Every structure is written in structure tokens, then in C-alpha cells.
Amino acid sequence: MDAIVSTATLHWVPDHDRLYRRLARVLRPGGVLEVQCGGEGNIDGVRAVIEAVAEDVAPELVGWSPWVFAGSHETELRLRDAGFIVNRCWLEERPTYPQDVDAFVRASILAAHLERLPEERREPFATGVVAEVRVPLDYVRLNISAVRRV
């Protein structure tokens, strides 16, 4: 494979060490990796709201997260260990202003949380989170530009 491009996905993968090794295996030497995903600090404000609402409505979600929001330094180390030459790896603040905050938060942020809850507690949990979320959402993107070592 000559290139792998990924947008807003890799923060859902729990094991980044394994992830980057696998991506390196499928790329030919000299192949390009271009990634943008949630990075360290991403939606910290929303995550604090999720945690607070979970304490009252969904205690089984306290301390649980479906995401890995990695920093640039640790990601560079992982990439090098996996066989990449890192051209650039950086975090970028990207405040986000969804037009429909309720729909956006439910679909883009809470979907994995809601799946873990019994049906009768999904709506109270989602309503509680949406009521406390403030715009702009504090998105932080991890950007990666790397090449598979020859």
C-alpha cells in the first residue's frame, strides 16, 4: 500500500502501539501515513461533564472512556518504534461550533456511552450531558505526517 489517510478515527482504537505497528506492516517502505484524530486534551470540558453526569445517572460509566487521546511526543515515540520516520506530529486546538449541539453530542460523542447503558437510562444520561455542555467544544486534533522507513 502506498498511503494510509485517516480522519477522526484512530482515537477510537484502544492500543496505539499495536495500531502503528500494523499500519507500518501494510505500508510499503516509503509509504505515507497522514492522520488527523482526537489528541491530548480533546473535549476535556465535555469529558468532565460526562463524568459528573455519570456519577448521578450512570455510575458504571465513571472512569470509562471509549477514546485514547494521545499526545504528540508519545505518538512520535510509538511511530518510530513501529518503523516510521516522523515528518511532523503536532497537536492543534480546533474549537468546534456545532449547529445542533444536542444532535452532535449524542451522535459524535455519546454514542459509545449510550450503547453501554440500559435503554431506560440512555435518555436521562444524554439529556444531562447535553444540558451542561458549553460551546465551543474544546477539540484538540493530533496531526501526523510520517513515512514508513525504507
C-alpha positions as CSV (number, residue, x, y, z in Angstrom):
1,M,0.0,0.0,0.0
2,D,1.3,3.4,-0.9
3,A,-0.6,5.6,1.6
4,I,-2.9,5.5,4.5
5,V,-5.1,8.5,5.3
6,S,-7.3,8.7,8.4
7,T,-9.5,11.4,9.7
8,A,-11.2,11.4,13.1
9,T,-10.9,7.7,13.7
10,L,-7.7,6.5,15.4
11,H,-8.6,7.9,18.8
12,W,-11.2,5.1,18.9
13,V,-8.5,2.4,18.8
14,P,-7.5,1.3,22.3
15,D,-4.0,0.0,21.6
16,H,-1.9,2.6,19.8
17,D,1.4,0.6,20.0
18,R,-0.3,-2.3,18.1
19,L,-2.1,0.1,15.8
20,Y,1.0,1.8,14.4
21,R,2.9,-1.5,14.1
22,R,0.0,-2.9,12.0
23,L,-0.2,0.3,9.9
24,A,3.6,0.0,9.2
25,R,3.2,-3.6,8.1
26,V,0.6,-2.8,5.4
27,L,2.6,0.2,4.0
28,R,5.4,-0.4,1.6
29,P,8.7,1.1,2.5
30,G,8.5,4.8,1.7
31,G,4.7,4.7,2.0
32,V,3.0,7.7,3.6
33,L,0.9,7.9,6.7
34,E,-1.3,11.0,7.1
35,V,-3.6,11.1,10.2
36,Q,-5.8,13.6,12.0
37,C,-7.6,12.4,15.1
38,G,-8.5,13.5,18.6
39,G,-5.4,14.3,20.7
40,E,-4.4,15.0,24.2
41,G,-6.8,17.5,25.8
42,N,-9.6,16.8,23.3
43,I,-13.1,17.5,24.7
44,D,-11.7,17.8,28.2
45,G,-14.7,20.0,29.2
46,V,-17.2,17.6,27.7
47,R,-15.4,14.7,29.4
48,A,-15.7,16.4,32.7
49,V,-19.4,16.9,32.1
50,I,-19.8,13.2,31.1
51,E,-18.0,12.1,34.3
52,A,-20.2,14.4,36.6
53,V,-23.5,13.2,35.0
54,A,-22.3,9.6,35.1
55,E,-21.8,9.9,38.9
56,D,-25.6,10.6,39.3
57,V,-27.2,8.7,36.4
58,A,-24.8,6.0,35.2
59,P,-22.2,5.0,37.8
60,E,-21.0,2.2,35.6
61,L,-19.6,4.8,33.2
62,V,-17.5,6.6,35.8
63,G,-13.9,6.5,34.8
64,W,-14.7,4.8,31.5
65,S,-13.8,6.2,28.1
66,P,-14.0,4.8,24.6
67,W,-11.1,7.1,23.4
68,V,-7.4,7.3,23.5
69,F,-6.4,11.0,23.1
70,A,-2.6,10.7,22.8
71,G,-0.1,13.5,22.9
72,S,2.4,14.3,20.2
73,H,5.5,13.2,22.0
74,E,4.2,9.7,22.9
75,T,2.8,9.3,19.4
76,E,6.2,10.2,17.8
77,L,7.9,7.5,20.0
78,R,5.2,4.9,19.1
79,L,5.6,5.8,15.4
80,R,9.4,5.5,15.4
81,D,9.2,2.2,17.3
82,A,6.7,0.9,14.7
83,G,9.1,1.7,11.8
84,F,8.1,5.2,10.7
85,I,10.1,8.3,10.0
86,V,8.1,11.2,11.5
87,N,8.0,14.3,9.3
88,R,5.7,16.1,11.7
89,C,3.4,15.2,14.7
90,W,1.6,18.0,16.5
91,L,-1.4,19.0,18.5
92,E,-3.8,21.7,17.2
93,E,-6.6,23.4,19.1
94,R,-9.8,23.4,17.0
95,P,-12.7,24.9,18.8
96,T,-15.9,23.4,17.4
97,Y,-19.2,25.1,17.0
98,P,-21.9,22.5,16.0
99,Q,-25.1,24.0,14.7
100,D,-27.2,21.4,16.6
101,V,-25.3,20.8,19.8
102,D,-27.8,18.2,21.1
103,A,-27.6,16.1,17.9
104,F,-23.9,16.5,17.6
105,V,-23.1,15.5,21.2
106,R,-25.4,12.5,21.1
107,A,-24.2,11.2,17.7
108,S,-20.5,12.1,17.7
109,I,-19.5,12.0,21.4
110,L,-22.0,9.9,23.4
111,A,-22.8,7.0,21.1
112,A,-20.5,4.5,22.7
113,H,-21.6,5.6,26.2
114,L,-25.2,5.2,25.4
115,E,-24.6,1.7,24.0
116,R,-23.3,0.6,27.3
117,L,-26.4,1.8,29.2
118,P,-29.8,0.1,29.6
119,E,-32.4,1.7,27.4
120,E,-34.2,3.4,30.3
121,R,-31.1,5.3,31.4
122,R,-29.9,6.5,28.0
123,E,-32.1,9.5,27.6
124,P,-31.6,10.8,31.2
125,F,-27.8,10.4,30.7
126,A,-27.8,12.1,27.3
127,T,-30.1,14.9,28.4
128,G,-28.0,15.6,31.5
129,V,-24.8,15.8,29.5
130,V,-26.2,18.0,26.7
131,A,-27.7,20.4,29.3
132,E,-24.2,21.1,30.7
133,V,-22.1,21.1,27.5
134,R,-20.8,24.5,26.5
135,V,-19.9,25.7,23.0
136,P,-17.3,25.9,21.6
137,L,-16.4,22.3,22.2
138,D,-12.7,22.1,23.1
139,Y,-11.5,19.9,20.2
140,V,-7.8,19.2,20.1
141,R,-6.5,17.4,17.0
142,L,-3.5,15.2,16.8
143,N,-1.9,15.5,13.3
144,I,0.6,13.0,12.0
145,S,2.7,13.1,8.8
146,A,5.0,10.1,8.6
147,V,6.7,7.8,6.2
148,R,7.4,4.0,6.5
149,R,11.2,3.5,6.9
150,V,12.9,2.0,3.9
